[in-house]
Amino acid sequence: MRFQLIFGVVSMHGCLLILSTLMVASVCAAMGYTKPKHTDMSSLDPLLRENIASSAAKSVNRKLERSRSWSAREMCRKCRRPSTVCLCSGLPNERISTATQILILQHPKEFRRRKTISTVPLIPLVLRNVSICVDYNFNKPEDISLIRDALDRGRKPLLLFPGPDSISLDQEQSTCIDTLLTCGSAETSHLDIDTVDGTGNPSDPGQMEATAPSRLLILLDGTWAQARKMAKESPELLACSQKVQFSAKGNSIYDQIRKEPEDHCLSTLECCAKVLTLLEPSSSNATKAALHLENALTSLVEQQKQLSLNPVDRHFDVSVRLREKIRRRVEMEHELFSRDRSDKQQRLKDGSIMRRLRESDAALVNSQWSRGTASSLDDMHRRISKGIACFGIFQGEDLCGFILQYESGIVGMLQVEEAYRRRGYGTALVSKATETLQANGIPGVAFIMDGNTASEALFSSQGWTRADPTIKRGTGRRRAKRKWILNKKKS
């Protein structure tokens, strides 16, 4: 058995769904069931048809997305941020070298946080001796070359983490700290941070400076809960490092855009600036670096505060994008499964055009419907996208009349504009809707108000009858909508 499926652009998922259906037919034939002459795609389960059409429409959507020319935002070459939020005004002309080498151990969730409000990306823009490693724990510190080199030189790394066994940097002198950190014979290491990649390993051993940082400072970047968990799951890192702490004075600048758990809590950038001034109190480079770090953070906070007052809408209207996706899916479903192709245009005797309504016609239909409101526009989009018996008659750009099918399958909303009445448009619309329902094997249901003799005569002429002819027609306030059904095919 050979099946040729011509769908235009159909995704692999859609093809597999269709092929699985055809394979079931082949198995049934092999087991003795009657082999059909052809596969009737329109008889598939409605949910399966919708899934296949949706999968095919996704391929079309992806192709359209790839074909669009997207213009990337202009980025600042120095701070590597969008030009609208550039922070170069708070950065030094050249990165500053200090006697302390900074190693930031960052939690993955903090790494994935929006870079526009994270403080860690600002630190390498100010300091030269910075390296960043991302992981959930660091229980094998010897795998990080910066820590390994410090230990080989007989120097314990400093780990900024508060606790009872942590050295207070506010009380100790820099020389005393250096004496405490000595754990063996010291060797000179000529490793500069510019030659270190994201894992802390040298990327170009040939690029060395004559002087190297004398100590290694490790910072944990994450929320307090994440930092505590990282420390708890990295006992070997704690064992090979000397924990240090300091007393924070004043509130954090960063607290204005990201709430800190306590008043004394500081951001990673502020901690780095504070520790540098405590470790190198007589160094002009450390003082200058701390000043630039604070200026960069202040600029970041002020920018975010201004943006919060004047937000920029960067996204399209979700409802518009959703309606566009639904429209493509419905068009694909009609293309794949519609037997009568009733979406083609039909020219009437007076030259007007009758065709299937599209979602782009929803606003026009809603504006001309006698009960149309602003809130009913979404209903129009939904009915036109899902109903197969939705047609309109056009003369140029003018909509002369229309008929729609509700989501429940009921045919209704028949309306012809007063200027175009008595031209047979109502009969043409009901006839086309009836023909479409019969061609797709869908039972026809409509509701007509008592006393609307024109609609009753029109539907009767197309093979519709009252569901219960014995019910007495109401008059006045007793008027009600009566159910009509399409119980036989028009001869």
N, C-alpha and C positions, 0 to 999 in steps of 0.2 A: 504494500500500500504506500503510495507516495502522496504526500501533502505538501502543497506549496503555499507558504504563508507570506503574503506581501503586506507588510505593515508600515513601511517607511522606516522609522527609527524605533525599534522595540528593544527594551533592555533584556539582559540574559534572564532575569527573574520572570519577566512576562513570557518569554519563550518557553521556559521550563514549565510554567503553569499550563500553557496551551498544549505543549507536547505531552504532558502527563494526562490531559483529558483525551487526547487522541490515542494514547497508549491503552487507556481503559477500553476504548471502543475496539481496538485491535484484539485485546484479550477476550472481550465478550464474543467477538466474531469467531475466534479460535475455539471457544467453548461450545459453539453450536448456535449461538444467537444470530438473529438475522443481521447481516452485514449491511449497513446503510450505504447508499450510493455516494453520499457526500456528508461531511460533518457540518451540521447546522449550528454555526457558532452563536446564532441569536437565541438558541434554546438553552444555553448554559445558565447555570444558577446566577441570579442577579449580583450576588456578592462576589462570585468568582469573576464575572464580567467587569465589575467595578475595580477589583484588584488588578486584573490584567491591564485595563485601561490606565489605571493610576501608575502602574509600573512603567508603561510605555510613555506616559506623559512626563515622568521623571527624567527619562532620557532626553526628551525634547527640551525640558527646562535646563538640564545641565549643558546641552549644546548651545542654548541661547546665552547662558551665563558665560560660557567660554568665549563666545563670539563678541561679547561686549568689551569695549575698551575702557578699562578702569584706570583712572589717573590717580596714582599714589600721592599721598600728602607730601608736601615738601618738608624734608627733614634737615635739621641743623647738623652739620658735619662734626661739630665739636662735642656737643652734649648728646647727640644722637636721639633727640626728641623732636616732635613736630614743631615747626617754626612758630606756631601760635602759643606754645608753652615752653619756649626756649628759656634755659636757665643760665646762659653764658654770662649774664651780668654779674652773677654771684660767684663765678669760677675764676681761678687764677689763670694768667696767660700761659703758664707752663705748670705741669703737675709737680708737686712738692715732694722731695725725698726727706725721710725722717730716719732716725736711728732705730725705730720700731717697725718691724714688718707685721702687716695685718693679714690674718687669715680668717675669713668669714665662713663659718659652717652654717649653711642655710637649709631650712626645712623645705621640702618640695612644695608644700602648699603655699608657703610664703614666696617661693620662686615664681609660682604661677599667678600670684596676685598681680593686679593691674600695675604695670611698671610706672604709670604716671603718678602714683601716690606712694610707691615704695621708696625708702630712703637708701637702701643698699646700692642701687645703681649710681647714686651721686658720689659715693665714697671714692671709686676709682677715677672719677673725673677730677678730684682734688689731689689725692695721694698717688704717689708712684708705686709704693710698695704695698700692693693689695692683691690678694688672690681670693677667689670664691669657690667653694666646693658645695655641692647640693646632694643631700642624702638624708635618710631618716635617722641613721645612727652612724657613728664613727668609732666602732669598737676595735678597728685595726688601724691605729694612727700611724703605724710604720708604713702603710701604703701611701701616705701623703708625704711627698718628698720634703716639704718644708719642715714638717715635724721631725722626720727622720734626720735631716741635716742638723737641726737644732740639738737633738739628742746626741748625735755623733760628735758635735762640738762641745759636749758637756754642758749644755744650757737647757734648763727646763723651760718649756713654753709657758707663757702666762695665759690662763683661761679665766676670762671675766665671767664669774658666776658667784652670786652671793651665798654665804653659808658660814657656819661657826668656825670652820677650818680655813677660811679665806683670809688672806692678808689684806689689811686695809691700806689702800694707797694714800689715804689722807694723812696717815700717821708716819708711814715709812719714807725714808729718803731714797732717792733713786739709786745711790751707791749701795745702800743696805740691801735693796731688792736685788741688785745685780749679784751681790755676794751670796744671798740666799738661793739664787737660781743656778749657781755654779755647782755642777754635779760631777765634774771630772775635768780632765785637761782640755783646754780650749784650743780650737783650731780656727784659723781664719778661713771664712767662706766668702767667696766672691760671687754670690748669687743675687742678682737684682730682679725685682718683681716683674719688670717688663719682659723678662725672658721666661715667665711662668705661665702655663696655660691654665684652663679652668679646673684641672684636677690637681694643681699644685706641682706639676712636673715641668722641668725645663724644656722649652720648645726649641731653643737655639743655644746650646752650650757655649757657642763662640761669643755670644754677646754678654760680657761680664763687665762690671764696673770695679774700679780699684777698691772702693769702700763698700761695705755691706752692712745692713742693719745688725745691730748687736743683740737684739732680743726679738722674740716672736710673740705676738699678742693674738689670741684666738677669741673670736666673738661668735656667740650663738645667735642666729637670726630666726625669729619666729615669734608666735605669741608666747606668753609666759608658760602656758600649758605645754605647748610644743617644745619650748626650750628645756623645761624640766624633764620631759619624756626623752628628749635627745640625750641629755646628760645621764639619765638613769640607764639608758640602753647602751651607753658608751663608757663602761667602767675602766677599760684600759686607757682611754683618753684622760680620764680623771686621775688615774694612777701615775701617768707620766707627766702630768702638768701641775703647775702651781696655781691654785685658784686665788683670784684677787677680787676685791670689791672696793667701792667708794661710796661716800654719802652724797646723795643728790640734794642740791639746794635750789628751790624754786620749781615751778611747774614746767612741763615739757612744751616746747613750741609746737610739736607735732600733735599734741592733744586737741588742737583746734579742728583738725580734719579727721583724726582717728583716735577714738577715745581710749585712754590708757586705763588699766585696771585700778591703779592707785596714783595718788598725787605725786609720789616720788619716782614713778616709773618714767623712763626715758626711751626714746627710739634708739635703734642700733647706731645711727649716725651720731646722735648726741653723745652716746656712750663712748664711741670711738674718739670724738673730739675731746671729751673730758679726760679720758685715760691718757691720751697723748700729752696733754699739758701736765698731768701728774707724774708721768714717767720721764718727761723731758722738760722740767720747769725752766731750765736756763737756755733752752734751744729756741732760737728765733723762728726756725722752720716749723717746729711743732706749734708755736703760738700762731703763726701765720696760717698754718693748715687748719687749726681749730676755728679760726675766724672765718675762713672761706667755707668750711663745712657748715657753720651756723648760718652764713649768708645764703648759701644754696638752699638750705632747708627753709629759711624764712621766705625766699622767693617762691619755692614750691607751695608752701602753705598759702601765701597770698594769692597765687594764681588759682589754686583750687577753690578758695573762698569766692573769688570773682566769678569763676565758672559756675559755681553753685547758685549764684544770684542771677546769672544770665546763661542758662543752659542752652546748648546747641543741639537741635534735633538732628541726629546723624542717621536715623533709620526711616524707612518708608512706612506708610500706614499699613499696619498688619492686616487690616480687613481688605485693603486693596490687593495686597500680595496674595492673600488667601483666595479671593475671588478670581484672580488671574490663574491660580493653580487649578481651581475647580473648573474654570472655563476650558482649560487645556485638557483636563481629564474627560470632561463631557464630550468635547469635540473628538477626542481619540476613541471614546466608547462608541460614538455614532459612526465613526469611520470604520471601526472594526466589526461591529455587530449589527448595525441597522440594516434591515433587509430591503426597505423601500427607498432608502436614501431621500427621505422626504424633506431634508434640509436644502435641497436644490430649489432654485427660484422657479416660479411658475407665473407666466404672463397671462393675465386675464384679458377678456375681450376688449376692455376699454384702455388697455395698455398699462394698467397698474401691475405691480409685482407682488406676489404672495410668496413668502419664504418663512423658514423657521426663524423664530426670534433668537437673538444672541444676547449674551450677558451685557454687551455694550448698549443694547436697546433698553435695558432695565430702567434707566433714569427717564427716558422718553415715555415709556409705558406708564411709569409711576406718576409722571406729571400730567398725563391725560386721563388717567383712571379717575372716575368720579369720586372715589373714596381714598385717593392717594394722599399720603402724608409723608413727612420726612422719615418717620420710623418704619414705614412700609417699604422703603427702598431695598433693604436687605431681604425682605420677603420676596420681592420681585426677582432679585438676583438668584435666590435659592430656587424658586419655582422654575425659572427659565433654564437654570443649569441642570435640574433634575428631571423636569417634565419633557416627554417626547412629543406631546400634543400642544406645543406653544407656537402659534403662528401669528403673523402680522401681514397687513396689506399696506404697501407703500406707493406713493406717487412722488417720485423724486426723494426729497428729504422728509416729506410729510408722512406721518403714520395715520392711515385712514381708519383702521380698525384692528382689533386683536382678540385672540382667545388664548387662555392659559390653562395649564393643568396644575392642580395643587400637588403638594408633596405626597398626599394620601392617594393620589391617582384620580381624584375628582376633576372633571372638566368644568370650567366656569370662567368668570370674568370676561364674558363676551360683551364687547362694546364696539360700536361703530360711531365715529364722530358725526355730529349732526349734519355737517356740510357734505358728507359722503354717503348719506343714507338713501335707500331706494335704488341702489345700484347692484344689488345682489351680493354685497360684500359679506353680510352676515351668513347667508347660505353657503358661500364659498368657504368661510372659515370653519363652520360646523361640519361641512362635508369633508374638508381636509383633515380635521381632527378625528372624525369618525373613521375615515379611511386609514389613518395612521394607527389608531387603536386596534382595528381589526387586523391590519397587516402584522402587528406584533403580538397578537393573541392576548391583548389586555382587555379585561371586562370594562365596559364604559359605564361611568356613574356621573350623574349631574343632578343638581338641585335647582328647581324653578319655582319662583314665588307664585302663589295662587293669584290669578287674575292677569298674569303676564301671558296673554293669549298669543302675542306675536312670537315669543320664545317657544311656547308649547307647540305652535303650528310648525315652526322651523325645525325643532328637534324631531317632531313626529314624521316630517317628510324625509328625514335621514335614517329612519328605522329605530328611533328611540320610543319607549313606552313608559307609562307610569308604573312604578314598582308595585303599587297597590291601587288599582283602579277603583276599588270600592270606597276609598276614603273620600268623604264629602269635601268639596272645595270650600275654603273659608272665605269670608268677606269681612271688610272693615278691619277691626282689631284682631279678628280671628284668622287673618291671612297668615299663611306659613309656607315655608319652603318644602316642596314635595320632591321626593326622590324619583329620578328617572333613570332607566337602565337601557343599555344597548343589548337587546336580547337576540337579535338576528342580523345577519349580514345583509347589507343593502344589495338588492338585485340589480 
